[in-house]
Amino acid sequence: MISFSDTQTEVRVISDHGFAKVMLNEDSGHKSLIATKKFKPGELISLFHAGTTSSRPTYLTVQVGDNKHITLQPEFLQYINHSCDPTAFFNTTTMELTCLKSLKPGDEFTFFYPSTEWDMAQPFDCRCGSPKCLHTINGASHIPSKILDKYKLTDYIQSKR
């Protein structure tokens, strides 16, 4: 068992990528990418590239332009979940995943979905638990500028504002 917060949860390693592991919560079926080493703000976590490109968003794509959405490669990066208080940022101009907050082994990599999505294919009710939680996540086009100003956004999303 691995302890997350104050509860004991059965988790299993799905894959190991040196700096991170994909973990499966056996109880919920939820997958996440967990750090296995320390990272500092601004530090490069991983390079990435486009696996496939499509004209429409899906729950697995990242938006890089008008009607241009990519799947992430390496594929394990798809397990970086949303948080309204993110730990990582997908820079779609340089194709680099960078650290936003100090991370230690066992911390989850998270990103702010509207930082890469203008209008999401599958909006959802956020349960990230952060005091900064926006509750409904449906893309940057649905968030007031004064709130978006608090987040690091891709060049594409910045250009749409």
N, C-alpha and C positions, 0 to 999 in steps of 0.2 A: 504494500500500500504506500501511496505517496500522499502526504498531507497538503491540502490546499486550504488556506484559511484555517479555521478551527475544526473542520470536518475531515473525516477519513473517506477517501474516494478511491475506488479501484480504477487505476489507469494502466494502460498498456502502451508501450512504445511501438509505433507503427513503422517508423523509419528514423534513421540517425544520419544527420548531415554535417557532422563535425561541430559546428557552432550552435546547432539547434536540433531538436527532435520533434517529430510529429507525434503527439500523444492522443490516445483515444480514451475518453471517459467511458468506462464500461457501463455505468448506470444510465447515462443520458444518450450515449452514442455521439456526443460532441467531440470534434477533433480540434486541436489547437497546435500552434507552433511555439515551443518552449525553448528559451535560451539555455545553452549548456556552458556558456562562458560570459564574462563581464563585457559590457559595452558602455561607452561614454557617449553623451550627446554629441552629435555631429559625426560620429564614427560610421564608416561604411560597414554595413551588415552583410550585404550581398549584391552582386550585380544581377541583373535579370534581362530577359529579352522576350520578344513576342513569340508565343507558340503558334497561335492562329490569330487571324484578324477577321473581324466581322463588322457589318454595318449596323448591327443592333446590339444593345447591351444584353447580357445574361447575368445571372447571379455569380458567375465565375470570371467575368471580364473586368478589365480596367479601361476606362475611357482615355484615349490619347488624342482625340480630335473629333470634329463634327462627323457623326456617323462612322467613327473608327474606334473599335473596341478590341482589346487584345487579351488573350489568355496568357498567364504568366508562366515563364520558364526560368528557372527550374520549377517544376510543377508543385513541389512541396510548399512554395510560397502562397498557394491558394488557401492554406490553412491559417493564415494570419487573419484573425477575426477583427470585427469592428469594436472600437471604444470611442466614446466622446472625450476621453482623456488618453490619446494614443501614445504608444511608445516608439512607433516607427513611422516612416514616411516613404512612399513610393514616388521617387522623382522620375517622372515619365519622359523628361527631356534628356537626362543623363543616363537613364535606365539603371539607377542605383537605389537600393533600399538603405536608408540611413536611420540612425538612432536619434530619437528625440529626447529621451530621458535615460538616466542611468539605469542599466539593467544588470541583474546578477543571475547566476545560474538558477533556474527554476521559475524565472519571470516569463510571462507570456508576451510574445510580440503581438501588438495590436496596431491597427491604423484607423483613421477617421475616414469612413467610406466616402462622404461628400468631398473629401480632398481630391478625389479622382473621378467623381461621378457627378455630372450635371443633372441628370434625371435618371433615377434608378429603375431597373427592370422589375425588381421586387422590393418595394418599400417594406419596412418592418418596424415594430415597436421595440425600441432598444431597452435592454435590461442590463446595461454595462455596470450599473451600480455607482458610477462616478457622480460626485456632487455637480459636475458639469453636464450631466446627461440631458440630451435634447429630447428624449422620449420617442419621437417619431423620426425615422431616418428615411429620406426619400430623395436625396440628392441636393447638391449645392443650390440649385435654382429655387428651392423651397425654404432656404434659410436666410434670414435677414443679414444684410451686409455687416452690421455691427457685431453679429455673432461670428460670421465667417472670418472677420478680421482677426479673431483670436487664434485662428488655425493656420498651419502651413498648408498651402494649396499648390497643386501642380500649375505649371505655366498655362496649360490649357484652361483649367478652371478659372485662373486669374483673368485670362483673356475674355471670358464669357461675362464677367461681372460688370 
